[in-house]
Every structure is written in structure tokens, then in C-alpha cells.
Amino acid sequence: MTTDLEICNTALELVGANSINTFQDETRESRLCNQLYVTTRDTLLQHRRWSFTLEIRQLSKLVATPDQGYNYQYQLPSDVLGIAKNYDSHTDWRIIGDKLHTNVDEVSILYQKETGEEDFPPIFVRALEMEMAKLMSMALVQDPTFTQLFEDEAKKALARARNADSNLGPNLVVDRRTFDLTAVR
């Protein structure tokens, strides 16, 4: 199981910096990890709908009368980062705050959930380590050539992670009869 501290220490080691024991150490490395890690992790997680972050859930209908012209409102899960699919997507729906508003009596969604490091596949961990190393090299080493090296490696690692993640499901088949750009032919 990988931890946030292990990811930061790998990034620090890659740039030749000292490792840390906690995010509260009184060192420059610790302060940087504390400042950069959560935002960097969340940015990569929100970069795409990673398969390891997806979950299907039927939503709980709320008793309160909704507004905005919808008949029903549903409580979104507390760990939702984004909605990938509303299974009744032919119906109008809207997210307002932490509620989904719609005119459908039952709602199931495929959503991207907040995910902890223990659920990250190794290839995503490597992409996160490289992204952190890039940022650490900018702050600690301040050598443009060194930073460019990590920039290139971070891009490659993220591309490999995206490729591996996209291979976890079937290829989408486009129905040319209903695809808007070709339907006019």
C-alpha cells in the first residue's frame, strides 16, 4: 500500500533532496510537500475519469421539495468528484450544491469518487511521483535543464497511465446513424 509520504519521498529522492518523516517536519522539503501534494494529487485525479475512481450508485431521494423546476432531488455521495454518467441521461438534470435535481423518480449514476493512495494503481503512483519531482525540482534545485527533464518524464508517465487506464474497458463503438456529424450525410 502506497502512502502520500512515500510518494513525496520518492519525488524528493529523484531530485536529490532529503526525505521527510512527516508533512509537519521543520524542513523546506516538508513544507513544500505539505503545500504541493494535495493539490497535485487532486489535479491528476481530476485530469480524467480514471477507472479506479469510478463507482455506480443509486441515489437516495430527498423528501424536501426541490426548486429550479424539477420534481425530485437526490443526495449526491459525499465523496463525489464528478458525475461520469446519469443512467437516465435523456432526461434533464442539474447538479446544485450537493444535490442532483431531475424529474426522474429513480436515479443511478456512474461517478468519480475521491480515492485514497491505497487505491492508486502503480502506474498512476509513478505519474504522481514524477509530477511531484517536477515541482520539487523547480523549487529546490532551480536548474531549468533538470526541471525540463522532469517535465518530460512527468508527461510520459501521465501518458502511460492514461493509456493503461483506457485499456481497462472496451473500445467505444460509434453508431454512424446517430452520430451527429455523420447523420447529415
Secondary structure, 3 states (H helix, E strand, C coil): CCCHHHHHHHHHHHCCCCCCCCCCCCCHHHHHHHHHHHHHHHHHHHCCCCHHHEEEEECEECCCCCCCCCCEEEECCCCEEEEEEECCCCCCEEEECCEEEECCCCCEEEEEECCCHHHCCHHHHHHHHHHHHHHHHHHHHCCHHHHHHHHHHHHHHHHHHHHHHHCCCCCCCCCCCCCHHHHCC
